[in-house]
Amino acid sequence: MDNIIFLGTAGARFAVFRQIRASGGIWITLSDTQILLDPGPGALVKCLKNRSELDPTKLDGIILSHRHLDHSADINVMIEAMTQGGSKPHGVIFAPEDALEEDPVIFRYLRKYVKRIEILKEKGEYQLKNIKFNTPIRHQHSSETYGINFSGEKNTISYIADTKYFPKLESYYKGDTLIINVVRLEPSNIEHLCLQEAKRIILINKPKLAILSHFGLTMIKAKPWELAAKLQKETGVEVRAASDGMRIEL
């Protein structure tokens, strides 16, 4: 069964490092392929609380959209868990080049534990077990960052990672299920999307399901589930606000 499980929905440093919400990333099961996306602080703990379903040793791959700690802090411990300390090497790591080169967030000694490491690049095309995915454009963010389009046998998922809004951003992400990182309630000068920009994307793309996640303090205080319900009325699209531990069946 294809599904998405949110191991955390906190975004930006204050919500994450106060753990106002969890920050473990997103576990995606698509066409019998198990993917962990952006394992931030607490990813392993959240997996182990659901060990009967979210067994790290069953992962086929781990993907980092970018190197910031709220997305990558548990990448090394998840590699250890996935490979059982390197005793059973397997899995593929996908990450931008700056997560691996100078001042890397993925430790070098762990890299031999996995089957291979692939570099995410603009217009990149990748395959992992039974799925294909692409990184259509580099985002406007303070580190090298990519959103992702996943294609399975029955379902497509798009993930708009952290970015400043830029013209035609929405045109690159046409999945039936669209996950949008919405850190800010109102526009600001930081390189993250706000609620109005998410609304624009939803209105133009008209996905079957839009999921808001990765909330900063202003979004959390504004009750994102109420904001999602309002967006659903305004756009005519099913909109949900992710919550910690939420499972979406596709």
N, C-alpha and C positions, 0 to 999 in steps of 0.2 A: 504494500500500500504506500503510495507516494504521500509524504507529509513533511511538514516543517515544524520544528520544535525550537522555541526561543529559550535559550539558556540564560538570557539576560537582555534587558531592554534599556539599559542606561547608556547615555551618550555624553561626551565631553567630560572634562576632568572632575568637576565638582560632584556631579551625580555619581560618577564611577568611583572616585576615591573616598567618598563618604558611604558608598554602597547603599544609597537611597533606593536604588534598584540594582539587581544583579547585572553582571556584565560578561557572561560566559560565551556570548556569540550565538550562532544559529547552527542547529543540526538539521541537515536536509537529507531525506531519503527519496531518491528519484531513480526509477527503473532499476531497483535492487542495488543501487550504488549509495554508499554512506559517505557523506561529506560533512566536515566541520568547517564552518566559515567564521573567520575572525574570532579566535579563542582568546578573549580578553581575560581579566582577572576573575578567577573562580570557575573557569570552564571545567576543570577536572572535578572539582567538588560537585558541580551540578550534574555532570555525567554519572558520577558514582552514586548520587542519590536516586538515580533512575537506572541502576546497573542492569536490571532485567531487560531494558530496552536499549539504553545508550551505553553499550559496551565499547570503550575506546579501542579494544583490540580488534573490533570488527570494522573500524574505519578503513575506507579505501583511499582517502586523501584529506588533506587539510589545506585550506586556501586562506591567504592573507590578502585583503584588499589594499592594506598599507601598514606601515611599520609602527604607528602610534600605539602606545601602551594599552589604551582601552580596547584595541583590536588584537594585540599580539602578546600580551603579558604572559599568557599560559601556553604559547606555542611550543616551548621547549619541553615542558612537563607533559604536554599532550603527545609529543613525538615519543617520549619515553614510555608513556602509557600505551600508545598504539602499537609499539614494537616490543613491549615487555622488556624495557631496558636494553634494547638492541639484541636480545636473545632470539627474537623472531622478526628479522628485518622484513618490512613490507610497507606499502603505502607510498603515496606521492605527495610532495609538498609543492604548492604553487605560491609564488610570492614575487613582488617587484624586486628589481635588482638592488635597490638601496636597502632592502631588508637583509641582504646577504653579503654585501661588500663592506665598505668602511663602516665601523661602528655597527656591526650586524645585530639583529634581534634574534636570529637563529644561530645557536652555538655551532661552531664548526665540528666539534667532536661528535655531535648528534647526526650530522648529515649522512654519515655512512650507514646509519640505521634504517634509512628508507630506501625504497626501490630506486627512486630518482627525484631530482629537484628540477622544476621547470620555472623559467622566468616569465612573469607576466609582463606583457608589452602592449602598447596601443595597437589595436586591430589584431590582437593575438587570437589564435584558434587552438583549442585544446580538447583532448579526449581523456576521460577517466572511466574505466570499465565500460558501463553501458550508456554513458551520457557524453554529450558534447557541450562545450561552453566557450564563450568568447568574451573578450575585454575590448569593447568597441572604441573607447576613447579615453585618454588620460584626463582625469578630473582636475579641477582647479582647487588644489588643496596644498597644505604646507609640506607634505611629503608626497612621493610618487604614489598615486592612488588610482584604482580602477574599479568601476562597477562591473557586473557580470550578468550575462544572459545564459541561463542553463536550458538545455533541450533534452528531455527524456523521450521515451517512447510514446507517452500519452499527454504529458504536461510540460509547459514551459514556465520558467520562473526568471524574473529579472530582479536584480538587486542594485539599487542606486546607493552606492557607498557615499562617504563624506565628500562634500564638494560645495563650492560656491556655485550658485545658479549661473549658467551661461546659455546663450542662445542655442536652441535646438537640443538642449540636454535630453528632453523627453523623447526625441526622435530615435535615440540609440537604445531604448529599453522598452520593448514591445511584448514582454511576456504576459501570458494569461493571468499570472499572479505577479503582482508588482510590490516589492518591499522597498520602502523609501526611508532612509535615515533622516529624521526631522528633529534636529537638535533645538532649534529656536522657535519660540512662538511668534515673534515679530522679526522683521528684517534687521540685520546688524552688519557690522563690517568684518565679522569673522567668517571663515570659509566653510560655512555649513548652511544647509537648507532651512528655511522657515516654513511655517504652516501654509502661508499664501502661495509660496512657490510649489509646495507639494500639491495644493489644490489645482494649480495651473497644469501640472504634469498629469494629474488624474483626469482632468477635463479633456485634455488633448488626446491622451492615450486610450482612455476608456477600457482599462483592463477588466477582466471578470471579477477580480478581487484585488483591492489595494490594501496594503498593511503598512501602517505607520509604526516606526520603532526608533530606537537609539535616541531617547529623549533626554534633553538637558533639563535644568531646574525649571526654566520658565514653562516648558511644556508639561512637566510633571505637576506643577502647581495649578495649571489650567485644566487638569483632569482630561487626559488625552482620550479616554473612552467617550466623553461627551463631545469633544472636538471631532472625533471620528464620526459619531452619529450625525452631527451637523453637516459634515462634509458629504456624507452619504445622501442626505436630503438635497443638498445643493448641486451635487454632480450626477445623481442618478446611478452611481456606481457603488457596489458593496465596498464599504471601507471599515476596517477594523483597526483598533489600536492594540498593538502587541502588549502582552503582559508576561511577566516572568513565568516560565514553565508552560506557556500557551502552546497548544498543539493544533495545527491546521491540517485537516485532511484534504487532499487535492482530488 
